[in-house]
Amino acid sequence: MMHPNQIVSREQIVNQLWEVGTEPHSNVVAAQMRLLRRKLDPNGNDSLIETVYGMGYCFTMSGSCTIKVAPCPNPGL
């Protein structure tokens, strides 16, 4: 994991996964996070991906996220 226990914004995820100018529909990131949660934990117990409303997603093993936004690896995109 590049940014464990840090909040990664939807914009940062879009910039890493889609080409410039091909931004996905509004709920695509949320839908993909839901599918990823199901794959990581099919029983629906403790999710490794936490939604931080209004900020983004946090990938955690400890169950708690810091309120530190991860730096964007490609600024200016």
N, C-alpha and C positions, 0 to 999 in steps of 0.2 A: 504494500500500500504506500502510495506517495505521500498522502496527507491523512494519516490516522488521527482520529479524534479532532479533526478540524472541519469546519463547515466549508463545503464546496458549493458555490452558487450554480443555479441552473445555467446562467450565461457561460460560466467556465466549462461546464459539461458540454454545452452546445458547441463552444469553440473548439473543443478537443475532438468531438465526434462527427461534426458535420463541416463541410466545406463552406468557405465564406460565400455568402449570398444564397445559401440553400437552407436557411433556418427551418426547422421542422414546425409542424402545427403546434398549437399552444400546449396540448396535453401529452405530447409524445415522450418527453423526459419523465414525467410522472408515471406514465404507463410502463416505460422500460424499467424504472426503479421498482415498480410493483412486481414485474416479471422476474427481475433479478433477485428480489427478496424471496420469492417463491422457490427459485432454484437453489439459493444458498441455505434456506431452511424450509423444506417442504411441509414440515409439521406446524409451522407458524408460531414457533416458540419465541425465542429471543432473536430479533432481527439484528443483523450486522449493519443495516442501513437505517439511520434515524432521519426523519424529516424534521427540519427546523423551519417552521412556518415563517414565511416572509424573508428567509435567508437562503435556504438551499437544503443540502443533504450532508449528513455526517456519517462517515464510515468508521465504525468503532468496534473494538473487541471488548472494551471495558464497560460499555453501557452509558458512558457520559462523554459529552462533547464540550470542547472549549468554544468560546465565542470569538475565536480568531479565524478570520476568513483566509483561506489558502490563497497564496499569490497566484495570479494568472500567469501560466507559463509562456503565453504568447501575447504580451500586451500589444495593444494597437490593432488587434484583429476585429 
